[in-house]
Amino acid sequence: MWIATPLAFLLAALPASGAAGQDRPADAGRPPAEVSIANTRQIELKSKINGGRYTIDIALPFADRPAKGYAVVYAFDGYISFASVAEAVRAASEATPVVVVSIGYPQDESWTDSVLKTKRPLPPTYDGVPDWRVAPSYRRLYDLSLPVAPGADLDALNAMGLPALGDGDTGGLDDLLQIIEREVKPLVRDIVPVDADKEVLFGHSLGGMAVVHAAFVEPDAFDIFIASSPSIWWNNRQVLRDEAAFAAAVRAGKAAPRILITVGSKEAGPDPSSPAWSPEAQAAWDSVGMVRNAHELAERLRALPGRPGYEVEYARFDKVGHRLAIWAALARGIDFAFGLE
């Protein structure tokens, strides 16, 4: 059973591991790539906005370009989600060819060392996990989070079991959104013609919270926002501080995005009849309120009177937990975005 603590939600991208070194090669280095995905491109980006290095993976459709260009899905956490998003879109989108663009990280030794050099010794959470898998989980905490001030707020997050966050370890989200808008989107448009009226942003967990934030502060940057299991709880529900301004823009007809918010039923905690249930485990799930926060936000946004085209949907997946909810969200999100099943 995966740990049912707040830490689990921020480490959703981390692979499960056993004892250190168990069933692993002696050097635990990055294995060679032996499988490729047809009709894809990979671009290494050194951002001029924040100086960070990113790997941009692009899956191109097999179908001919539509008259207005291709629809595009931009996805966070590309180092774990790219293949899933690409194949899910390809399986369902023959009528509406879609480009998939994921934002991930390099996995070379120099980048890994640059991320982890201030994090060692690593906490027991990472026992048995190779460094090239650990480094992205740290970097995503920065890139997909809103800033947390040193002091009580940061202490509260660390008390939840996060891996020793310090000053400067959070708060990169607004820069990352600008990187997508000003650096990644132009790269994609240099490769394929894009339909600017069919751009989608997708993210899961902390990435889901990033999607909510993007919808609130940049509602015109994408046409459709798909927030899978958003970590709304982050830093005392900090993401909701921009909700009022977004609601005012919707009421005034200045913003009309389409938004889908999804969550798995098991993200409310284990079944009381399950051996995994305990008062302590339930209290941990209740403290983050994944299902409650997602549902309540969707209901508030859905109730807003907006101009034609504004739409908010909510989906709760029965018997699905946090780790697997991303795949259920993909299936529902593709249908929501493109009317495909």
TAKANOR-V754249 format. One record per residue. N is the residue number from 1. RES is the residue in one letter. PHI is phi in radians with two decimals (none if undefined). NEAR is the number of other C-alpha atoms within 12 Angstrom. Layout:
n:N res:RES phi:PHI near:NEAR
n:N res:RES phi:PHI near:NEAR
This chain:
n:1 res:M phi:none near:16
n:2 res:W phi:-1.20 near:26
n:3 res:I phi:-1.04 near:28
n:4 res:A phi:-1.73 near:35
n:5 res:T phi:-2.24 near:31
n:6 res:P phi:-0.94 near:39
n:7 res:L phi:-0.98 near:34
n:8 res:A phi:-1.02 near:33
n:9 res:F phi:-1.23 near:41
n:10 res:L phi:-1.51 near:42
n:11 res:L phi:-1.82 near:36
n:12 res:A phi:-1.06 near:39
n:13 res:A phi:-1.48 near:34
n:14 res:L phi:-1.57 near:32
n:15 res:P phi:-1.22 near:24
n:16 res:A phi:-1.14 near:22
n:17 res:S phi:-2.45 near:22
n:18 res:G phi:-1.78 near:16
n:19 res:A phi:-1.15 near:14
n:20 res:A phi:-1.00 near:19
n:21 res:G phi:1.43 near:17
n:22 res:Q phi:-1.15 near:15
n:23 res:D phi:1.00 near:13
n:24 res:R phi:-2.18 near:18
n:25 res:P phi:-1.09 near:14
n:26 res:A phi:-1.01 near:13
n:27 res:D phi:-1.55 near:16
n:28 res:A phi:0.85 near:19
n:29 res:G phi:-1.41 near:20
n:30 res:R phi:-1.22 near:21
n:31 res:P phi:-1.25 near:16
n:32 res:P phi:-1.18 near:10
n:33 res:A phi:-1.32 near:8
n:34 res:E phi:-2.11 near:7
n:35 res:V phi:-2.29 near:8
n:36 res:S phi:-2.18 near:14
n:37 res:I phi:-1.87 near:21
n:38 res:A phi:-1.08 near:16
n:39 res:N phi:0.99 near:18
n:40 res:T phi:-2.18 near:24
n:41 res:R phi:-2.29 near:25
n:42 res:Q phi:-2.30 near:30
n:43 res:I phi:-2.17 near:25
n:44 res:E phi:-1.59 near:23
n:45 res:L phi:-2.02 near:26
n:46 res:K phi:-1.80 near:19
n:47 res:S phi:-1.23 near:24
n:48 res:K phi:-1.46 near:17
n:49 res:I phi:-1.50 near:22
n:50 res:N phi:-2.18 near:22
n:51 res:G phi:1.36 near:13
n:52 res:G phi:-1.37 near:26
n:53 res:R phi:-1.80 near:29
n:54 res:Y phi:-2.37 near:36
n:55 res:T phi:-1.85 near:30
n:56 res:I phi:-1.83 near:35
n:57 res:D phi:-1.74 near:39
n:58 res:I phi:-2.27 near:40
n:59 res:A phi:-1.85 near:39
n:60 res:L phi:-1.66 near:36
n:61 res:P phi:-1.22 near:37
n:62 res:F phi:-1.50 near:23
n:63 res:A phi:-1.40 near:17
n:64 res:D phi:-1.11 near:18
n:65 res:R phi:-1.17 near:21
n:66 res:P phi:-1.20 near:21
n:67 res:A phi:-1.01 near:12
n:68 res:K phi:-1.59 near:16
n:69 res:G phi:1.78 near:25
n:70 res:Y phi:-1.50 near:36
n:71 res:A phi:-1.20 near:40
n:72 res:V phi:-2.35 near:43
n:73 res:V phi:-1.88 near:50
n:74 res:Y phi:-1.72 near:43
n:75 res:A phi:-2.20 near:47
n:76 res:F phi:-1.32 near:45
n:77 res:D phi:0.95 near:45
n:78 res:G phi:-1.06 near:35
n:79 res:Y phi:-1.21 near:34
n:80 res:I phi:-2.11 near:30
n:81 res:S phi:-1.81 near:36
n:82 res:F phi:-1.00 near:38
n:83 res:A phi:-1.08 near:28
n:84 res:S phi:-1.15 near:27
n:85 res:V phi:-1.13 near:44
n:86 res:A phi:-1.08 near:39
n:87 res:E phi:-1.25 near:29
n:88 res:A phi:-1.12 near:31
n:89 res:V phi:-1.14 near:41
n:90 res:R phi:-1.12 near:32
n:91 res:A phi:-1.18 near:22
n:92 res:A phi:-1.97 near:26
n:93 res:S phi:-2.04 near:31
n:94 res:E phi:-1.09 near:24
n:95 res:A phi:-1.31 near:21
n:96 res:T phi:-2.21 near:31
n:97 res:P phi:-1.02 near:35
n:98 res:V phi:-2.21 near:42
n:99 res:V phi:-1.57 near:46
n:100 res:V phi:-1.93 near:44
n:101 res:V phi:-2.20 near:48
n:102 res:S phi:-2.00 near:42
n:103 res:I phi:-1.91 near:44
n:104 res:G phi:-2.30 near:40
n:105 res:Y phi:-2.31 near:39
n:106 res:P phi:-1.12 near:32
n:107 res:Q phi:-2.25 near:30
n:108 res:D phi:-1.43 near:23
n:109 res:E phi:-1.10 near:19
n:110 res:S phi:-1.15 near:15
n:111 res:W phi:-1.18 near:24
n:112 res:T phi:-1.02 near:27
n:113 res:D phi:-1.12 near:23
n:114 res:S phi:-1.14 near:22
n:115 res:V phi:-1.36 near:31
n:116 res:L phi:-1.61 near:27
n:117 res:K phi:-1.08 near:17
n:118 res:T phi:-1.68 near:18
n:119 res:K phi:-1.81 near:23
n:120 res:R phi:-1.40 near:18
n:121 res:P phi:-1.28 near:14
n:122 res:L phi:-1.26 near:22
n:123 res:P phi:-1.21 near:18
n:124 res:P phi:-1.01 near:18
n:125 res:T phi:-0.91 near:27
n:126 res:Y phi:-1.73 near:30
n:127 res:D phi:-1.00 near:23
n:128 res:G phi:1.45 near:28
n:129 res:V phi:-1.78 near:31
n:130 res:P phi:-1.12 near:33
n:131 res:D phi:-0.97 near:33
n:132 res:W phi:-1.20 near:32
n:133 res:R phi:-1.66 near:37
n:134 res:V phi:-1.32 near:40
n:135 res:A phi:-0.97 near:36
n:136 res:P phi:-1.09 near:41
n:137 res:S phi:-1.18 near:42
n:138 res:Y phi:-1.26 near:40
n:139 res:R phi:-1.11 near:42
n:140 res:R phi:-1.15 near:41
n:141 res:L phi:-1.03 near:43
n:142 res:Y phi:-1.36 near:32
n:143 res:D phi:-1.16 near:37
n:144 res:L phi:-1.82 near:42
n:145 res:S phi:-2.03 near:41
n:146 res:L phi:-1.51 near:40
n:147 res:P phi:-1.19 near:28
n:148 res:V phi:-2.03 near:30
n:149 res:A phi:-1.24 near:20
n:150 res:P phi:-1.02 near:19
n:151 res:G phi:2.02 near:13
n:152 res:A phi:-1.07 near:15
n:153 res:D phi:-1.13 near:22
n:154 res:L phi:-1.18 near:28
n:155 res:D phi:-1.08 near:20
n:156 res:A phi:-1.14 near:21
n:157 res:L phi:-1.15 near:32
n:158 res:N phi:-1.13 near:24
n:159 res:A phi:-1.15 near:17
n:160 res:M phi:-1.39 near:26
n:161 res:G phi:1.84 near:24
n:162 res:L phi:-1.25 near:30
n:163 res:P phi:-1.37 near:33
n:164 res:A phi:0.95 near:27
n:165 res:L phi:-1.26 near:32
n:166 res:G phi:-2.21 near:26
n:167 res:D phi:-1.05 near:18
n:168 res:G phi:1.60 near:20
n:169 res:D phi:-1.56 near:32
n:170 res:T phi:-2.31 near:32
n:171 res:G phi:1.74 near:31
n:172 res:G phi:-1.59 near:26
n:173 res:L phi:-1.11 near:35
n:174 res:D phi:-1.09 near:28
n:175 res:D phi:-1.13 near:27
n:176 res:L phi:-1.10 near:38
n:177 res:L phi:-1.11 near:38
n:178 res:Q phi:-1.22 near:23
n:179 res:I phi:-1.09 near:28
n:180 res:I phi:-1.10 near:38
n:181 res:E phi:-1.24 near:26
n:182 res:R phi:-1.72 near:18
n:183 res:E phi:-2.13 near:26
n:184 res:V phi:-1.32 near:35
n:185 res:K phi:-1.00 near:35
n:186 res:P phi:-1.09 near:19
n:187 res:L phi:-1.07 near:24
n:188 res:V phi:-1.15 near:37
n:189 res:R phi:-1.20 near:24
n:190 res:D phi:-1.32 near:11
n:191 res:I phi:-1.67 near:21
n:192 res:V phi:-2.42 near:29
n:193 res:P phi:-1.26 near:26
n:194 res:V phi:-2.05 near:31
n:195 res:D phi:-1.46 near:26
n:196 res:A phi:-1.16 near:24
n:197 res:D phi:-1.68 near:21
n:198 res:K phi:-2.39 near:30
n:199 res:E phi:-2.00 near:36
n:200 res:V phi:-2.09 near:46
n:201 res:L phi:-2.04 near:51
n:202 res:F phi:-2.23 near:53
n:203 res:G phi:-2.75 near:48
n:204 res:H phi:-2.16 near:48
n:205 res:S phi:1.14 near:49
n:206 res:L phi:-1.08 near:45
n:207 res:G phi:-1.14 near:48
n:208 res:G phi:-1.15 near:45
n:209 res:M phi:-1.11 near:45
n:210 res:A phi:-1.07 near:46
n:211 res:V phi:-1.13 near:47
n:212 res:V phi:-1.04 near:53
n:213 res:H phi:-1.07 near:41
n:214 res:A phi:-1.07 near:42
n:215 res:A phi:-1.09 near:44
n:216 res:F phi:-1.25 near:34
n:217 res:V phi:-1.77 near:30
n:218 res:E phi:-2.36 near:30
n:219 res:P phi:-1.12 near:33
n:220 res:D phi:-1.68 near:27
n:221 res:A phi:-1.29 near:30
n:222 res:F phi:-2.37 near:37
n:223 res:D phi:-1.58 near:35
n:224 res:I phi:-2.37 near:43
n:225 res:F phi:-2.10 near:48
n:226 res:I phi:-2.06 near:52
n:227 res:A phi:-1.84 near:48
n:228 res:S phi:-1.60 near:52
n:229 res:S phi:0.80 near:55
n:230 res:P phi:-1.13 near:50
n:231 res:S phi:-1.44 near:50
n:232 res:I phi:-1.08 near:44
n:233 res:W phi:-1.15 near:35
n:234 res:W phi:-0.85 near:42
n:235 res:N phi:0.86 near:32
n:236 res:N phi:1.03 near:22
n:237 res:R phi:1.01 near:28
n:238 res:Q phi:-1.00 near:23
n:239 res:V phi:-1.07 near:37
n:240 res:L phi:-1.37 near:33
n:241 res:R phi:-1.18 near:19
n:242 res:D phi:-1.71 near:21
n:243 res:E phi:-1.14 near:27
n:244 res:A phi:-1.08 near:18
n:245 res:A phi:-1.15 near:21
n:246 res:F phi:-1.13 near:31
n:247 res:A phi:-1.05 near:30
n:248 res:A phi:-1.13 near:20
n:249 res:A phi:-1.16 near:27
n:250 res:V phi:-1.15 near:32
n:251 res:R phi:-1.06 near:21
n:252 res:A phi:-1.44 near:16
n:253 res:G phi:1.33 near:19
n:254 res:K phi:-1.54 near:21
n:255 res:A phi:-2.49 near:32
n:256 res:A phi:-2.58 near:34
n:257 res:P phi:-1.33 near:41
n:258 res:R phi:-1.79 near:41
n:259 res:I phi:-2.28 near:40
n:260 res:L phi:-2.10 near:46
n:261 res:I phi:-2.07 near:53
n:262 res:T phi:-2.22 near:51
n:263 res:V phi:-2.82 near:48
n:264 res:G phi:-1.64 near:36
n:265 res:S phi:-1.08 near:29
n:266 res:K phi:-1.25 near:32
n:267 res:E phi:-1.33 near:45
n:268 res:A phi:-1.53 near:36
n:269 res:G phi:2.14 near:36
n:270 res:P phi:-1.20 near:31
n:271 res:D phi:-1.07 near:20
n:272 res:P phi:-1.00 near:15
n:273 res:S phi:-1.49 near:9
n:274 res:S phi:-1.40 near:13
n:275 res:P phi:-1.04 near:11
n:276 res:A phi:-1.35 near:18
n:277 res:W phi:-1.39 near:21
n:278 res:S phi:-2.73 near:17
n:279 res:P phi:-0.98 near:16
n:280 res:E phi:-1.20 near:17
n:281 res:A phi:-1.11 near:27
n:282 res:Q phi:-1.14 near:25
n:283 res:A phi:-1.09 near:18
n:284 res:A phi:-1.13 near:27
n:285 res:W phi:-1.13 near:35
n:286 res:D phi:-1.09 near:23
n:287 res:S phi:-1.17 near:30
n:288 res:V phi:-1.67 near:35
n:289 res:G phi:1.00 near:33
n:290 res:M phi:-0.99 near:43
n:291 res:V phi:-1.22 near:38
n:292 res:R phi:-1.05 near:30
n:293 res:N phi:-1.10 near:33
n:294 res:A phi:-1.13 near:38
n:295 res:H phi:-1.14 near:31
n:296 res:E phi:-1.13 near:21
n:297 res:L phi:-1.11 near:38
n:298 res:A phi:-1.03 near:33
n:299 res:E phi:-1.14 near:20
n:300 res:R phi:-1.13 near:22
n:301 res:L phi:-1.21 near:35
n:302 res:R phi:-1.15 near:25
n:303 res:A phi:-1.38 near:17
n:304 res:L phi:-1.24 near:26
n:305 res:P phi:-1.41 near:22
n:306 res:G phi:-2.24 near:24
n:307 res:R phi:-1.27 near:17
n:308 res:P phi:-0.93 near:15
n:309 res:G phi:1.87 near:17
n:310 res:Y phi:-1.26 near:31
n:311 res:E phi:-2.65 near:30
n:312 res:V phi:-2.33 near:34
n:313 res:E phi:-2.20 near:34
n:314 res:Y phi:-2.30 near:35
n:315 res:A phi:-2.34 near:31
n:316 res:R phi:-2.05 near:31
n:317 res:F phi:-1.68 near:28
n:318 res:D phi:-1.19 near:18
n:319 res:K phi:1.04 near:19
n:320 res:V phi:-2.12 near:26
n:321 res:G phi:-1.70 near:36
n:322 res:H phi:-1.12 near:46
n:323 res:R phi:-1.15 near:34
n:324 res:L phi:-1.57 near:28
n:325 res:A phi:-1.12 near:37
n:326 res:I phi:-1.10 near:42
n:327 res:W phi:-1.29 near:33
n:328 res:A phi:-1.12 near:33
n:329 res:A phi:-1.16 near:42
n:330 res:L phi:-1.08 near:45
n:331 res:A phi:-1.07 near:34
n:332 res:R phi:-1.21 near:32
n:333 res:G phi:-1.19 near:42
n:334 res:I phi:-1.11 near:37
n:335 res:D phi:-1.13 near:23
n:336 res:F phi:-1.09 near:30
n:337 res:A phi:-1.32 near:38
n:338 res:F phi:-2.18 near:30
n:339 res:G phi:1.17 near:16
n:340 res:L phi:-2.07 near:22
n:341 res:E phi:-2.23 near:20
